Amino acid sequence: MAQSIQETQEELIEEFGLFDDWADKYEYLIDLGKKLPNLSEAFKTEENVIKGCQSRVWLHAEKQGDQIVFEADSEAVIVKGMISMLIRVLSHHTAEEIMQADLYFIDQIGMSQHLAQTRSNGLLSMVKQMKNYALAFSAK
């Protein structure tokens, strides 16, 4: 059975806890981004671009059964790492679970304190967009 949103967040907190300094954490974040599967060019459309991000981020969502599956891509490696974490936490869950998710891992791994304000805003925009997709799918 799939992990709960909370279990996945705990896993990420543990993974980032292995690194003492931020240079290593950034390195890990970049690695996560590099592992993110490429998004099909067909989904790299204007309507899939997340507003409020400094770098271009494309987010595609589709419903598979009662679960929502997210795919994304970005031109910036750090941003790609950030969206890859969000996908890992939120993808393959129901709209209800996604809408109610309290994404505390972002603070716990120190992301909020170490990101530039523009990146922090971008991260919030990504979360908001994923929750908006969930809301839209739950309304259908």
C-alpha positions as CSV (number, residue, x, y, z in Angstrom):
1,M,0.0,0.0,0.0
2,A,1.1,3.5,-0.7
3,Q,2.7,5.6,2.0
4,S,0.6,8.3,3.6
5,I,1.5,11.9,3.0
6,Q,2.8,12.2,6.5
7,E,5.0,9.1,6.2
8,T,6.6,10.5,3.0
9,Q,7.2,13.9,4.7
10,E,8.9,12.1,7.7
11,E,11.1,10.2,5.2
12,L,12.2,13.5,3.5
13,I,12.9,15.1,6.9
14,E,15.0,12.1,7.8
15,E,16.9,12.2,4.4
16,F,17.7,15.9,4.8
17,G,18.7,15.3,8.4
18,L,21.6,13.3,7.2
19,F,23.3,16.5,5.9
20,D,24.9,18.9,8.3
21,D,25.3,21.9,6.2
22,W,23.2,23.7,3.6
23,A,25.7,23.2,0.7
24,D,25.1,19.4,1.0
25,K,21.3,19.8,1.3
26,Y,21.3,21.9,-1.8
27,E,23.4,19.3,-3.6
28,Y,20.8,16.7,-2.5
29,L,17.9,18.9,-3.7
30,I,19.6,19.2,-7.1
31,D,20.1,15.4,-7.2
32,L,16.4,14.9,-6.5
33,G,15.6,17.3,-9.4
34,K,17.9,15.4,-11.7
35,K,16.0,12.2,-10.9
36,L,12.6,13.7,-11.8
37,P,11.4,12.0,-15.0
38,N,11.2,14.4,-17.9
39,L,7.8,15.9,-18.6
40,S,6.5,15.2,-22.1
41,E,6.8,18.3,-24.4
42,A,3.0,18.0,-24.9
43,F,2.5,19.2,-21.3
44,K,5.0,22.1,-21.5
45,T,2.2,24.5,-22.3
46,E,1.5,28.0,-21.1
47,E,-1.6,26.8,-19.2
48,N,0.6,24.3,-17.2
49,V,3.1,27.0,-16.2
50,I,2.8,27.8,-12.5
51,K,2.3,31.5,-11.9
52,G,4.4,33.1,-9.2
53,C,7.6,31.2,-9.9
54,Q,10.7,33.0,-10.9
55,S,11.8,30.1,-13.1
56,R,9.4,28.4,-15.4
57,V,7.8,25.4,-13.9
58,W,5.3,23.2,-15.7
59,L,2.9,21.1,-13.7
60,H,0.6,18.5,-15.2
61,A,-2.0,16.6,-13.2
62,E,-4.3,13.8,-14.1
63,K,-6.7,11.6,-12.3
64,Q,-6.0,7.9,-12.3
65,G,-8.8,6.1,-10.5
66,D,-9.5,8.1,-7.4
67,Q,-5.9,9.3,-7.2
68,I,-4.2,12.4,-8.7
69,V,-0.9,12.0,-10.3
70,F,1.4,14.9,-10.8
71,E,4.3,15.4,-13.3
72,A,6.4,18.5,-13.5
73,D,9.5,20.0,-15.0
74,S,11.5,23.2,-14.6
75,E,14.4,24.9,-16.2
76,A,16.1,25.5,-12.9
77,V,17.7,22.6,-11.1
78,I,16.9,23.8,-7.5
79,V,13.3,24.4,-8.5
80,K,13.1,21.0,-10.1
81,G,14.3,19.5,-6.8
82,M,11.6,21.4,-4.9
83,I,8.8,20.3,-7.2
84,S,10.1,16.7,-7.1
85,M,9.7,16.7,-3.3
86,L,6.2,18.0,-3.6
87,I,5.3,15.3,-6.2
88,R,6.8,12.6,-4.0
89,V,4.6,13.8,-1.1
90,L,1.4,14.6,-2.9
91,S,1.2,12.5,-6.1
92,H,-0.8,9.2,-6.0
93,H,-3.2,10.5,-3.3
94,T,-6.9,11.4,-3.4
95,A,-8.0,15.0,-4.0
96,E,-9.3,15.0,-0.4
97,E,-5.9,14.0,1.0
98,I,-4.1,16.6,-1.1
99,M,-6.4,19.4,-0.1
100,Q,-6.1,18.6,3.6
101,A,-2.3,18.0,3.5
102,D,-0.3,20.0,6.0
103,L,3.1,20.2,4.3
104,Y,5.2,20.7,7.5
105,F,8.3,19.1,6.0
106,I,9.2,22.3,4.1
107,D,9.8,24.1,7.4
108,Q,11.3,21.0,9.1
109,I,14.1,20.5,6.6
110,G,14.8,24.3,6.8
111,M,13.7,25.1,3.3
112,S,11.7,28.2,4.4
113,Q,14.7,29.8,6.1
114,H,17.3,28.9,3.4
115,L,15.5,29.8,0.2
116,A,15.6,33.3,-1.2
117,Q,12.2,35.0,-0.9
118,T,11.4,34.6,-4.6
119,R,12.1,30.8,-4.4
120,S,10.0,30.6,-1.2
121,N,7.1,32.3,-3.0
122,G,7.6,30.0,-5.9
123,L,7.4,27.0,-3.6
124,L,4.1,28.3,-2.1
125,S,2.8,28.8,-5.6
126,M,3.6,25.2,-6.5
127,V,1.8,23.9,-3.4
128,K,-1.2,26.2,-4.1
129,Q,-1.4,25.0,-7.7
130,M,-1.3,21.3,-6.7
131,K,-4.0,21.9,-4.2
132,N,-6.0,23.8,-6.8
133,Y,-5.8,20.8,-9.2
134,A,-7.0,18.6,-6.3
135,L,-9.9,21.0,-5.7
136,A,-10.8,21.0,-9.4
137,F,-10.7,17.2,-9.7
138,S,-12.8,16.8,-6.5
139,A,-15.4,19.1,-8.0
140,K,-15.7,17.0,-11.2
